[in-house]
Amino acid sequence: MKRLALALLVVAAATACNREVGLTPTPISFADHPGILRGAWSGTTASDQTLRLELSATYDTAETYTVAGTGLLDGDSLTVTGSVIGGAVHRYLQAQTTPVPETASLILKRSGAADLRLNCFAIGDDTSPAAWTWQCFLPDYRHPFTLTKDTP
């Protein structure tokens, strides 16, 4: 009987460890959430270059959406492609919702120059659309800058 009780305790403990306790997916509207990389965004890099992006976002999978668009980096034209990944704690609930975005990896393609990888991390607050920004890094990863949604 003691062996049975011990076995049941071990099974119960193992089962409890595999559950995601306390993690509730956070739904946000993919169509109009201010943190989605869609529309006009701009920032000034650590080397005082002005970056302006005009982006569209397309729902992709349960954890990602894709981004495409155009931009300017200090007057040089860019073609932008990339993806945004939702956090591990969040997941898509339906096609019209997405997890709160956490990281973005965009490729900035420049004519006559090497492509640049722009990596960003979401810094947001649902209390105000103006509170959503992205902390971004160009290839050197040493000097972050803020990418902010432009007001229409």
DSSP file with accessible surface (Angstrom, degrees, kcal/mol):
  #  RESIDUE AA STRUCTURE BP1 BP2  ACC     N-H-->O    O-->H-N    N-H-->O    O-->H-N    TCO  KAPPA ALPHA  PHI   PSI    X-CA   Y-CA   Z-CA
    1    1 A M     >        0   0  185      0, 0.0     4,-2.3     0, 0.0     5,-0.2   0.000 360.0 360.0 360.0 -38.8    0.0    0.0    0.0
    2    2 A K  H  >  +     0   0  186      1,-0.2     4,-2.4     2,-0.2     5,-0.2   0.882 360.0  52.0 -63.6 -38.0    2.9    2.4    0.8
    3    3 A R  H  > S+     0   0  216      2,-0.2     4,-2.6     1,-0.2    -1,-0.2   0.902 109.2  49.8 -64.6 -39.8    4.4    1.7   -2.7
    4    4 A L  H  > S+     0   0  101      2,-0.2     4,-2.5     1,-0.2    -2,-0.2   0.928 111.5  48.3 -64.3 -43.8    1.0    2.5   -4.3
    5    5 A A  H  X S+     0   0   52     -4,-2.3     4,-2.1     2,-0.2    -2,-0.2   0.917 112.8  48.3 -63.6 -42.6    0.7    5.8   -2.3
    6    6 A L  H  X S+     0   0  110     -4,-2.4     4,-2.3     1,-0.2    -2,-0.2   0.924 110.9  50.7 -63.9 -42.4    4.3    6.7   -3.2
    7    7 A A  H  X S+     0   0   50     -4,-2.6     4,-2.5     1,-0.2    -2,-0.2   0.909 109.6  50.6 -61.9 -42.2    3.7    5.9   -6.9
    8    8 A L  H  X S+     0   0  106     -4,-2.5     4,-2.5     1,-0.2    -1,-0.2   0.897 109.7  50.6 -63.9 -38.5    0.6    8.1   -6.9
    9    9 A L  H  X S+     0   0  121     -4,-2.1     4,-2.5     2,-0.2    -2,-0.2   0.914 110.7  48.8 -64.9 -41.9    2.5   11.0   -5.4
   10   10 A V  H  X S+     0   0   89     -4,-2.3     4,-2.6     2,-0.2     5,-0.2   0.936 112.9  47.5 -63.7 -44.4    5.2   10.7   -8.0
   11   11 A V  H  X S+     0   0   90     -4,-2.5     4,-2.5     1,-0.2     5,-0.2   0.930 112.6  49.5 -62.9 -43.5    2.7   10.6  -10.8
   12   12 A A  H  X S+     0   0   57     -4,-2.5     4,-2.3    -5,-0.2    -1,-0.2   0.924 112.4  47.5 -62.8 -42.2    0.8   13.6   -9.4
   13   13 A A  H  X S+     0   0   55     -4,-2.5     4,-1.8     2,-0.2    -2,-0.2   0.927 112.5  48.8 -66.2 -42.6    4.0   15.6   -9.0
   14   14 A A  H  X S+     0   0   51     -4,-2.6     4,-0.9     1,-0.2    -2,-0.2   0.909 111.9  49.2 -64.3 -40.3    5.2   14.8  -12.5
   15   15 A T  H >X S+     0   0   68     -4,-2.5     3,-0.7    -5,-0.2     4,-0.5   0.926 109.6  51.7 -65.2 -42.2    1.8   15.8  -14.0
   16   16 A A  H >< S+     0   0   44     -4,-2.3     3,-0.9     1,-0.2    -1,-0.2   0.865 104.6  57.3 -64.2 -34.2    1.7   19.1  -12.1
   17   17 A C  H 3< S+     0   0  105     -4,-1.8    -1,-0.2     1,-0.2    -2,-0.2   0.782 102.6  55.0 -69.0 -25.6    5.2   20.0  -13.4
   18   18 A N  H << S+     0   0  139     -4,-0.9     2,-0.2    -3,-0.7    -1,-0.2   0.564  90.3  92.8 -85.8  -8.7    4.0   19.6  -17.0
   19   19 A R  S << S-     0   0  160     -3,-0.9     2,-1.4    -4,-0.5    -3,-0.0  -0.607  79.3-126.1 -84.8 146.9    1.1   22.1  -16.7
   20   20 A E    >   -     0   0  122     -2,-0.2     3,-0.9     3,-0.1     2,-0.4  -0.705  35.8-163.9 -89.5  87.3    1.5   25.8  -17.5
   21   21 A V  T 3   +     0   0  118     -2,-1.4     3,-0.1     1,-0.2    -5,-0.0  -0.588  66.9   3.0 -78.5 128.9    0.3   27.1  -14.1
   22   22 A G  T 3  S+     0   0   73     -2,-0.4     2,-0.7     1,-0.2    -1,-0.2   0.463  94.0 125.1  80.9  -0.6   -0.7   30.7  -14.0
   23   23 A L    <   +     0   0   73     -3,-0.9    -1,-0.2    67,-0.0    -3,-0.1  -0.844  32.9 176.6 -97.4 113.9    0.0   31.4  -17.7
   24   24 A T        -     0   0  107     -2,-0.7    -3,-0.0    -3,-0.1    65,-0.0  -0.971  33.2-116.1-116.2 124.6   -3.1   32.8  -19.5
   25   25 A P        -     0   0   24      0, 0.0    65,-0.2     0, 0.0    67,-0.0  -0.282  24.1-137.6 -57.5 142.1   -2.8   33.8  -23.2
   26   26 A T        -     0   0   51     63,-0.1    74,-0.3    74,-0.1     2,-0.3  -0.890  15.7-151.6-105.0 107.0   -3.3   37.5  -23.7
   27   27 A P        +     0   0   75      0, 0.0     2,-0.3     0, 0.0    65,-0.1  -0.572  17.9 176.3 -78.9 138.5   -5.4   38.2  -26.8
   28   28 A I  E     -A   98   0A  12     70,-0.8    70,-1.7    -2,-0.3     2,-0.7  -0.979  39.2 -99.5-135.1 153.0   -4.9   41.5  -28.7
   29   29 A S  E  >  -A   97   0A  45     -2,-0.3     4,-2.1    68,-0.2     3,-0.4  -0.602  25.1-163.7 -76.1 113.6   -6.5   42.7  -31.8
   30   30 A F  T  4 S+     0   0   21     66,-2.1    -1,-0.2    -2,-0.7    67,-0.2   0.852  87.1  60.4 -63.1 -32.3   -4.2   42.0  -34.8
   31   31 A A  T  4 S+     0   0   74     65,-0.6    -1,-0.2     1,-0.2    66,-0.1   0.840 127.2   3.0 -67.4 -32.6   -6.3   44.4  -36.9
   32   32 A D  T  4 S+     0   0  122     -3,-0.4    -2,-0.2     3,-0.0    -1,-0.2   0.327  81.4 135.1-143.9  13.1   -5.8   47.5  -34.7
   33   33 A H    ><  -     0   0   17     -4,-2.1     3,-1.5     1,-0.1    -5,-0.0  -0.447  53.2-134.4 -68.2 135.3   -3.4   46.9  -31.8
   34   34 A P  T 3  S+     0   0   30      0, 0.0     4,-0.2     0, 0.0    -1,-0.1   0.700 100.3  61.8 -66.8 -16.3   -0.9   49.8  -31.5
   35   35 A G  T 3  S+     0   0    0      2,-0.1     2,-0.2    87,-0.0    -2,-0.1   0.612  76.6 105.6 -85.8 -10.0    2.0   47.4  -31.0
   36   36 A I  S <  S-     0   0    0     -3,-1.5     2,-2.1     1,-0.1    21,-0.1  -0.515  82.0-119.2 -70.1 131.6    1.6   45.7  -34.4
   37   37 A L  S    S+     0   0    0     -2,-0.2     2,-0.3    19,-0.1    -1,-0.1  -0.517  70.1 125.5 -74.3  83.8    4.4   46.9  -36.8
   38   38 A R        +     0   0   62     -2,-2.1    18,-0.2    -4,-0.2     2,-0.2  -0.991  54.1   9.1-142.0 141.2    2.0   48.4  -39.3
   39   39 A G  E    S-B   55   0B  17     16,-3.5    16,-2.7    -2,-0.3     2,-0.4  -0.497 108.5 -11.5  88.9-156.4    1.9   51.9  -40.8
   40   40 A A  E     +B   54   0B  28     14,-0.2   110,-2.7   110,-0.2     2,-0.3  -0.694  61.6 171.0 -90.8 130.3    4.6   54.6  -40.3
   41   41 A W  E     +BC  53 149B   0     12,-2.5    12,-3.2    -2,-0.4     2,-0.3  -0.969   5.0 178.2-132.8 148.4    7.3   54.1  -37.7
   42   42 A S  E     +BC  52 148B  21    106,-2.5   106,-3.0    -2,-0.3     2,-0.3  -0.986   7.7 158.8-150.2 160.4   10.4   56.3  -37.2
   43   43 A G  E     -B   51   0B  11      8,-2.2     8,-3.2    -2,-0.3     2,-0.5  -0.972  36.1-114.1-168.1 168.8   13.5   56.6  -35.0
   44   44 A T  E     -B   50   0B  77    102,-0.5   102,-0.3    -2,-0.3     6,-0.2  -0.977  34.8-134.8-117.5 119.7   16.9   58.1  -34.7
   45   45 A T    >   -     0   0    5      4,-2.9     3,-2.0    -2,-0.5   100,-0.1  -0.140  29.5 -99.8 -68.2 169.2   19.7   55.6  -34.5
   46   46 A A  T 3  S+     0   0   54     97,-0.5    -1,-0.1     1,-0.3    99,-0.0   0.772 126.0  56.3 -61.8 -25.8   22.6   55.9  -32.1
   47   47 A S  T 3  S-     0   0   80     96,-0.1    -1,-0.3     2,-0.1    -2,-0.1   0.104 123.6-106.0 -94.1  24.2   24.8   57.3  -34.9
   48   48 A D  S <  S+     0   0  132     -3,-2.0     2,-0.4     1,-0.2    -2,-0.1   0.765  71.5 146.0  60.4  29.9   22.1   60.0  -35.5
   49   49 A Q        -     0   0   56     24,-0.0    -4,-2.9    25,-0.0     2,-0.5  -0.807  48.4-126.8 -92.3 139.3   20.7   58.5  -38.7
   50   50 A T  E     -B   44   0B  54     -2,-0.4    24,-2.9    -6,-0.2     2,-0.5  -0.750  23.4-165.5 -88.3 127.0   17.0   59.0  -39.3
   51   51 A L  E     +BD  43  73B   0     -8,-3.2    -8,-2.2    -2,-0.5     2,-0.4  -0.960   8.6 178.3-114.1 125.1   15.1   55.8  -39.9
   52   52 A R  E     -BD  42  72B 131     20,-2.6    20,-2.5    -2,-0.5     2,-0.4  -0.998   5.0-173.9-126.7 131.3   11.6   55.9  -41.3
   53   53 A L  E     -BD  41  71B   5    -12,-3.2   -12,-2.5    -2,-0.4     2,-0.5  -0.961  18.2-164.0-126.9 142.4    9.6   52.8  -42.1
   54   54 A E  E     +BD  40  70B 104     16,-3.0    16,-1.9    -2,-0.4     2,-0.3  -0.969  32.2 179.6-121.7 110.0    6.2   52.3  -43.8
   55   55 A L  E     -BD  39  69B   8    -16,-2.7   -16,-3.5    -2,-0.5     2,-0.4  -0.817  27.3-158.6-121.5 151.1    5.1   48.7  -43.0
   56   56 A S  E     - D   0  68B  61     12,-2.9    12,-1.9    -2,-0.3     2,-0.4  -0.942  16.9-148.8-120.2 148.0    2.3   46.3  -43.6
   57   57 A A  E     - D   0  67B  14     -2,-0.4     2,-0.4    10,-0.2    10,-0.2  -0.951   8.4-166.6-120.1 138.3    1.7   43.3  -41.3
   58   58 A T  E     - D   0  66B  82      8,-2.4     8,-2.5    -2,-0.4    -2,-0.0  -0.991  28.1-115.9-127.6 126.3    0.2   40.0  -42.3
   59   59 A Y  E     + D   0  65B  73     -2,-0.4     6,-0.2     6,-0.2     3,-0.1  -0.334  42.9 166.0 -56.4 135.1   -1.0   37.3  -39.9
   60   60 A D        -     0   0   80      4,-1.4     2,-0.2     1,-0.5     5,-0.2   0.701  46.7 -21.5-119.2 -75.7    1.2   34.2  -40.3
   61   61 A T  S    S-     0   0   56      3,-1.7    -1,-0.5    34,-0.0     3,-0.2  -0.676  76.5 -76.5-131.1-171.2    1.0   31.5  -37.7
   62   62 A A  S    S+     0   0   42      1,-0.2    30,-2.2    -2,-0.2     3,-0.1   0.664 130.6  26.2 -66.9 -16.5    0.0   31.0  -34.1
   63   63 A E  S    S+     0   0  101     28,-0.2    23,-3.0     1,-0.1     2,-0.3   0.485 119.4  43.4-122.7  -7.1    3.2   32.7  -32.9
   64   64 A T  E     - E   0  85B  26     21,-0.2    -3,-1.7    -3,-0.2    -4,-1.4  -0.928  46.3-163.7-139.1 160.8    4.3   35.1  -35.7
   65   65 A Y  E     -DE  59  84B   2     19,-1.7    19,-2.7    -2,-0.3     2,-0.3  -0.967  26.6-124.5-136.1 154.8    3.3   37.6  -38.2
   66   66 A T  E     -DE  58  83B  52     -8,-2.5    -8,-2.4    -2,-0.3     2,-0.4  -0.697  17.3-154.3 -99.9 155.1    5.3   38.9  -41.2
   67   67 A V  E     +DE  57  82B   4     15,-2.7    15,-1.6    -2,-0.3     2,-0.3  -0.972  16.5 167.4-128.8 139.7    6.2   42.4  -42.0
   68   68 A A  E     +DE  56  81B  43    -12,-1.9   -12,-2.9    -2,-0.4     2,-0.3  -0.980  20.7 100.6-146.3 154.3    7.0   44.0  -45.4
   69   69 A G  E     -DE  55  80B  22     11,-2.0    11,-2.9    -2,-0.3     2,-0.3  -0.995  53.8 -79.3 166.8-158.8    7.4   47.6  -46.6
   70   70 A T  E     +DE  54  79B  85    -16,-1.9   -16,-3.0    -2,-0.3     2,-0.3  -0.806  38.3 161.8-131.3 171.4    9.7   50.4  -47.5
   71   71 A G  E     -DE  53  78B  12      7,-1.6     7,-2.6    -2,-0.3     2,-0.4  -0.981  30.3-113.9-172.3-178.5   11.7   52.9  -45.7
   72   72 A L  E     -DE  52  77B  77    -20,-2.5   -20,-2.6    -2,-0.3     2,-0.5  -0.999  11.6-167.7-135.1 134.8   14.5   55.5  -45.6
   73   73 A L  E >  S-DE  51  76B   2      3,-2.3     3,-2.0    -2,-0.4   -22,-0.2  -0.944  85.8 -31.3-122.2 104.1   17.7   55.4  -43.6
   74   74 A D  T 3  S-     0   0   87    -24,-2.9   -23,-0.1    -2,-0.5     3,-0.1   0.892 127.1 -45.8  51.7  42.6   19.3   58.8  -43.8
   75   75 A G  T 3  S+     0   0   59    -25,-0.3     2,-0.5     1,-0.3    -1,-0.3   0.258 111.2 122.2  90.2 -14.7   17.8   59.3  -47.2
   76   76 A D  E <   -E   73   0B  94     -3,-2.0    -3,-2.3     1,-0.1    -1,-0.3  -0.720  65.9-118.9 -83.0 129.8   18.8   55.9  -48.6
   77   77 A S  E     -E   72   0B  89     -2,-0.5    34,-0.6    -5,-0.2     2,-0.3  -0.355  32.6-164.9 -68.6 144.2   15.8   53.9  -49.8
   78   78 A L  E     -EF  71 110B   6     -7,-2.6    -7,-1.6    32,-0.1     2,-0.4  -0.945  20.3-151.5-128.4 149.6   15.1   50.6  -48.1
   79   79 A T  E     -EF  70 109B  80     30,-1.6    30,-2.9    -2,-0.3     2,-0.4  -0.987  27.2-154.3-112.9 131.8   13.0   47.5  -48.8
   80   80 A V  E     +EF  69 108B   1    -11,-2.9   -11,-2.0    -2,-0.4     2,-0.3  -0.911  22.8 160.2-116.5 133.8   11.9   45.9  -45.6
   81   81 A T  E     +EF  68 107B  53     26,-1.5    26,-3.6    -2,-0.4     2,-0.3  -0.967  21.1 106.4-139.3 156.0   11.0   42.3  -44.9
   82   82 A G  E     -EF  67 106B  20    -15,-1.6   -15,-2.7    -2,-0.3     2,-0.3  -0.990  47.8 -98.6 165.6-168.7   10.9   40.3  -41.6
   83   83 A S  E     -EF  66 105B  42     22,-1.8    22,-2.4    -2,-0.3     2,-0.4  -0.968  13.6-141.3-143.5 157.9    8.8   38.7  -38.9
   84   84 A V  E     -EF  65 104B   0    -19,-2.7   -19,-1.7    -2,-0.3     2,-0.5  -0.975  17.2-151.6-121.3 135.4    7.6   39.4  -35.4
   85   85 A I  E     -EF  64 103B  78     18,-2.9    17,-1.9    -2,-0.4    18,-1.9  -0.921  10.0-135.6-113.4 129.6    7.5   36.7  -32.8
   86   86 A G  E     - F   0 101B  10    -23,-3.0    14,-0.1    -2,-0.5     6,-0.0  -0.333  38.4 -87.4 -73.6 162.3    5.0   36.7  -29.9
   87   87 A G    >   -     0   0    4     13,-1.3     3,-0.8     1,-0.1    -1,-0.1  -0.206  28.7-114.7 -71.8 161.4    6.2   35.9  -26.5
   88   88 A A  T 3  S+     0   0  103      1,-0.2    -1,-0.1    -3,-0.1    -2,-0.1   0.783 117.6  53.8 -65.3 -25.3    6.5   32.4  -25.0
   89   89 A V  T 3  S+     0   0   63    -65,-0.0     2,-0.3   -64,-0.0    -1,-0.2   0.682 107.6  60.4 -83.0 -16.4    3.8   33.2  -22.5
   90   90 A H    <   +     0   0   32     -3,-0.8     2,-0.3   -65,-0.2    -4,-0.0  -0.736  59.6 177.9-111.5 157.4    1.4   34.4  -25.2
   91   91 A R        -     0   0  114     -2,-0.3   -28,-0.2     7,-0.1     2,-0.1  -0.989  38.8 -90.1-153.0 156.8   -0.2   32.6  -28.1
   92   92 A Y        -     0   0   16    -30,-2.2     6,-0.1    -2,-0.3     3,-0.1  -0.440  30.9-172.5 -64.6 137.9   -2.6   33.3  -30.9
   93   93 A L        -     0   0   81      1,-0.4     2,-0.3    -2,-0.1    -1,-0.2   0.780  69.1  -7.9-100.4 -36.9   -6.2   32.5  -29.9
   94   94 A Q  S >  S-     0   0  111      3,-0.1     3,-2.0   -32,-0.0    -1,-0.4  -0.943  80.8 -91.9-149.9 169.8   -7.8   33.1  -33.3
   95   95 A A  T 3  S+     0   0   62     -2,-0.3   -36,-0.1     1,-0.3   -35,-0.0   0.795 123.9  52.6 -60.1 -27.3   -6.8   34.4  -36.7
   96   96 A Q  T 3  S+     0   0  109    -66,-0.1   -66,-2.1   -67,-0.1   -65,-0.6   0.475 107.0  60.2 -90.9   1.0   -7.9   37.9  -35.8
   97   97 A T  E <   -A   29   0A  22     -3,-2.0   -68,-0.2   -68,-0.2    -3,-0.1  -0.871  61.8-173.1-123.5 162.7   -5.9   38.0  -32.5
   98   98 A T  E     -A   28   0A   2    -70,-1.7   -70,-0.8    -2,-0.3    -7,-0.1  -0.964  31.9 -93.6-145.5 160.1   -2.2   37.7  -31.9
   99   99 A P        -     0   0    0      0, 0.0    -7,-0.1     0, 0.0     3,-0.1  -0.380  59.1 -83.0 -70.9 159.6    0.1   37.4  -28.8
  100  100 A V        -     0   0   25    -74,-0.3   -13,-1.3     1,-0.1   -10,-0.1  -0.453  58.3-111.8 -58.3 126.9    1.6   40.6  -27.5
  101  101 A P  E     +F   86   0B   2      0, 0.0   -15,-0.2     0, 0.0     3,-0.1  -0.398  44.3 167.2 -66.7 143.3    4.6   41.1  -29.8
  102  102 A E  E     +     0   0B  82    -17,-1.9    20,-2.0     1,-0.4     2,-0.4   0.670  58.3  22.3-123.2 -42.3    8.0   40.7  -28.1
  103  103 A T  E     -FG  85 121B  45    -18,-1.9   -18,-2.9    18,-0.2     2,-0.4  -0.984  54.2-169.2-134.4 146.0   10.7   40.6  -30.8
  104  104 A A  E     -FG  84 120B   2     16,-2.5    16,-2.8    -2,-0.4     2,-0.5  -0.994   3.9-167.9-130.7 138.4   11.0   41.7  -34.4
  105  105 A S  E     +FG  83 119B  30    -22,-2.4   -22,-1.8    -2,-0.4     2,-0.4  -0.961  17.5 177.8-126.7 110.0   13.8   40.8  -36.8
  106  106 A L  E     -FG  82 118B   0     12,-3.1    12,-3.3    -2,-0.5     2,-0.6  -0.903  23.4-141.7-116.9 143.0   13.7   42.9  -40.0
  107  107 A I  E     -FG  81 117B  33    -26,-3.6   -26,-1.5    -2,-0.4     2,-0.8  -0.918  11.2-156.7-102.6 123.0   16.0   42.9  -43.0
  108  108 A L  E     -FG  80 116B   1      8,-3.5     8,-2.5    -2,-0.6     2,-0.5  -0.889  11.6-158.3-100.5 106.3   16.7   46.4  -44.4
  109  109 A K  E     -F   79   0B  90    -30,-2.9   -30,-1.6    -2,-0.8     2,-0.4  -0.780   9.1-168.5 -91.8 124.7   17.8   45.9  -48.0
  110  110 A R  E >   -F   78   0B  59     -2,-0.5     3,-1.1     3,-0.5     2,-0.4  -0.902  24.3-117.5-115.4 140.8   19.8   48.8  -49.4
  111  111 A S  T 3  S+     0   0  125    -34,-0.6     3,-0.1    -2,-0.4   -34,-0.1  -0.586  99.5   2.6 -74.5 126.3   20.6   49.4  -53.1
  112  112 A G  T 3  S+     0   0   88     -2,-0.4     2,-0.3     1,-0.2    -1,-0.2   0.597 122.3  76.6  76.9   8.8   24.4   49.3  -53.6
  113  113 A A  S <  S-     0   0   46     -3,-1.1    -3,-0.5     3,-0.0    -1,-0.2  -0.957  89.5 -81.6-145.1 164.1   25.1   48.5  -49.9
  114  114 A A        -     0   0   72     -2,-0.3     2,-0.0     1,-0.1    -3,-0.0  -0.320  51.0-102.9 -66.6 146.6   25.0   45.5  -47.6
  115  115 A D        -     0   0   89     -6,-0.1     2,-0.4     1,-0.0    -6,-0.2  -0.351  34.1-142.0 -63.9 150.0   21.7   44.5  -46.1
  116  116 A L  E     -G  108   0B  27     -8,-2.5    -8,-3.5    -3,-0.1     2,-0.6  -0.945   2.3-140.0-116.1 139.0   21.2   45.5  -42.4
  117  117 A R  E     -G  107   0B 119     -2,-0.4     2,-0.6   -10,-0.2   -10,-0.2  -0.881  15.1-161.8 -97.4 123.1   19.5   43.3  -39.8
  118  118 A L  E     -G  106   0B   0    -12,-3.3   -12,-3.1    -2,-0.6     2,-0.5  -0.931   6.3-169.0-105.0 117.2   17.3   45.4  -37.5
  119  119 A N  E     -GH 105 137B  21     18,-2.2    18,-2.5    -2,-0.6     2,-0.3  -0.937   9.7-179.4-109.6 131.3   16.4   43.6  -34.2
  120  120 A a  E     -GH 104 136B   1    -16,-2.8   -16,-2.5    -2,-0.5     2,-0.4  -0.941  20.2-154.1-133.4 153.7   13.8   45.1  -32.0
  121  121 A F  E     -GH 103 135B  93     14,-2.4    14,-3.0    -2,-0.3   -18,-0.2  -0.995  30.2-115.7-127.8 129.4   12.1   44.3  -28.7
  122  122 A A  E     - H   0 134B  27    -20,-2.0     2,-0.4    -2,-0.4    12,-0.2  -0.372  25.8-176.1 -69.3 138.1    8.6   45.6  -27.8
  123  123 A I  E     + H   0 133B  80     10,-3.0    10,-2.8    -2,-0.1     2,-0.3  -0.934  30.2 154.5-129.7 102.9    8.2   48.0  -25.0
  124  124 A G        -     0   0   40     -2,-0.4     2,-0.3     8,-0.2     8,-0.2  -0.886  37.1-166.1-138.9 167.2    4.5   48.6  -24.7
  125  125 A D    >   -     0   0   74      3,-0.3     3,-1.2    -2,-0.3     6,-0.3  -0.944  17.8-148.3-151.6 121.9    1.5   49.6  -22.6
  126  126 A D  T 3  S+     0   0   96     -2,-0.3     6,-0.0     1,-0.2    -1,-0.0   0.539  86.6  82.0 -72.5  -2.7   -2.1   49.0  -23.5
  127  127 A T  T 3  S+     0   0  115      1,-0.2    -1,-0.2     2,-0.1     3,-0.1   0.772 105.6  14.3 -74.3 -22.3   -3.2   52.1  -21.7
  128  128 A S    X   -     0   0   47     -3,-1.2     3,-1.7     1,-0.1     4,-0.4  -0.957  62.7-138.4-153.6 131.6   -2.2   54.4  -24.5
  129  129 A P  G >  S+     0   0   93      0, 0.0     3,-1.4     0, 0.0    20,-0.2   0.858 107.5  60.2 -56.7 -32.2   -1.4   53.8  -28.2
  130  130 A A  G 3  S+     0   0   79      1,-0.3    19,-0.1    -3,-0.1    21,-0.0   0.713  92.6  67.9 -69.1 -17.3    1.4   56.4  -27.8
  131  131 A A  G <  S+     0   0   37     -3,-1.7     2,-0.6    -6,-0.3    -1,-0.3   0.644  77.6  97.3 -78.9 -12.0    3.0   54.2  -25.1
  132  132 A W    <   +     0   0    9     -3,-1.4    17,-0.7    -4,-0.4     2,-0.3  -0.669  47.8 147.2 -84.0 120.2    3.9   51.4  -27.6
  133  133 A T  E     -HI 123 148B  27    -10,-2.8   -10,-3.0    -2,-0.6     2,-0.4  -0.888  38.5-128.9-137.8 172.2    7.5   51.6  -28.8
  134  134 A W  E     -HI 122 147B   0     13,-2.2    13,-3.0    -2,-0.3     2,-0.6  -0.990  11.7-139.4-126.7 133.3   10.2   49.2  -29.9
  135  135 A Q  E     -HI 121 146B  53    -14,-3.0   -14,-2.4    -2,-0.4     2,-0.3  -0.849  36.3-168.7 -88.6 118.3   13.8   49.2  -28.6
  136  136 A a  E     -HI 120 145B   0      9,-3.4     9,-2.2    -2,-0.6     2,-0.4  -0.821  19.2-164.1-120.1 155.2   15.9   48.5  -31.7
  137  137 A F  E     -H  119   0B  35    -18,-2.5   -18,-2.2    -2,-0.3   -92,-0.0  -0.999  10.5-148.2-134.7 133.7   19.5   47.6  -32.5
  138  138 A L    >   -     0   0   21      5,-0.4     3,-2.3    -2,-0.4     5,-0.2  -0.340  58.1 -67.6 -85.6-179.7   21.4   47.8  -35.8
  139  139 A P  T 3  S+     0   0   71      0, 0.0   -21,-0.1     0, 0.0    -1,-0.0   0.694 129.4  61.8 -51.2 -27.8   24.1   45.2  -36.4
  140  140 A D  T 3  S-     0   0   72      1,-0.1    -3,-0.0     3,-0.1     0, 0.0   0.727  83.5-155.2 -75.4 -17.2   26.6   46.3  -33.8
  141  141 A Y    <   +     0   0  124     -3,-2.3    -1,-0.1     2,-0.1    -4,-0.0   0.586  67.7  98.0  59.6   9.2   24.0   45.6  -30.9
  142  142 A R  S    S+     0   0  181      1,-0.2    -1,-0.1    -4,-0.1    -5,-0.0   0.742  76.3  46.0 -97.6 -25.5   25.8   48.1  -28.7
  143  143 A H  S    S-     0   0   99     -5,-0.2   -97,-0.5     2,-0.0    -5,-0.4  -0.843  71.4-163.0-126.6  98.0   23.6   51.2  -29.2
  144  144 A P        -     0   0   56      0, 0.0     2,-0.3     0, 0.0    -7,-0.2  -0.310   6.1-170.9 -74.9 159.5   19.9   50.8  -29.0
  145  145 A F  E     - I   0 136B  10     -9,-2.2    -9,-3.4  -100,-0.1     2,-0.5  -0.949  24.6-106.9-142.4 165.3   17.4   53.4  -30.2
  146  146 A T  E     - I   0 135B  63   -102,-0.3     2,-0.5    -2,-0.3  -102,-0.5  -0.819  19.5-158.2-101.4 130.7   13.6   53.8  -30.0
  147  147 A L  E     - I   0 134B   0    -13,-3.0   -13,-2.2    -2,-0.5     2,-0.4  -0.931  19.4-171.2-104.8 123.4   11.3   53.1  -32.9
  148  148 A T  E     -CI  42 133B  56   -106,-3.0  -106,-2.5    -2,-0.5     2,-0.3  -0.936  27.1-110.7-121.9 143.0    8.0   55.0  -32.4
  149  149 A K  E     -C   41   0B  73    -17,-0.7  -108,-0.3    -2,-0.4     2,-0.2  -0.508  37.1-125.5 -70.9 129.5    4.7   54.8  -34.3
  150  150 A D        -     0   0   53   -110,-2.7  -110,-0.2    -2,-0.3    -1,-0.1  -0.511  22.0-117.0 -74.3 144.9    4.1   58.0  -36.2
  151  151 A T              0   0  129     -2,-0.2    -1,-0.1     1,-0.1  -110,-0.0  -0.670 360.0 360.0 -82.5 136.3    0.8   59.8  -35.5
  152  152 A P              0   0  177      0, 0.0    -1,-0.1     0, 0.0     0, 0.0  -0.174 360.0 360.0 -68.4 360.0   -1.4   60.0  -38.6
